[in-house]
Amino acid sequence: MVNPKTILITGSSSGLGSHMASYFANSGFNVVMTYSKSKQKIEKLIKNFPEQNLPLVLKCDVTKVNDVNNTLKSSLKHFGSIDILINNAGIHIDSPVSTMTFKKWKQVLETNLDGVFNFSKAVLSQMKKQNYGRIINISSFTALHGIAGASNYAASKAGILGFTKSF
């Protein structure tokens, strides 16, 4: 029997991340789900996962390199490989630039863009060692079109596009 691929999805407690995690678990993948605040959302979600393919659920702040490294170590210990990384974690704190604080600007950029960098860099050596790996970075149409009041979000998502093309 062929070992299933292991997929790690950041920010998978809700939205697109939770749908991807459910899809991949139901398709036979080993799934690692990360969350930053609410484990309860994931616990509720995984009640619908196949019993023989429950995910590894880990708390991880994608802006903290130690959290990212610990997540990778736990994932490798549990499943033995990380074949696919989906950088999905993201936040938006919308306000016009005239009233946006630097703290809000930085918080969105750190989560959305630095998180992609942190996980991509951390998983790269493992994927090279395995001689296999795929990294999927989730951006947004906002990266190309912008939305009023979401300059920090748009900038972070445009940054993901540039990072991905260069990486």
Summary of the structure (lengths in Angstrom):
residues: 167
radius of gyration: 16.1
end to end distance: 33.9
largest distance: 58.6
contacts: 520
relative contact order: 0.15
helix: 53%
strand: 13%
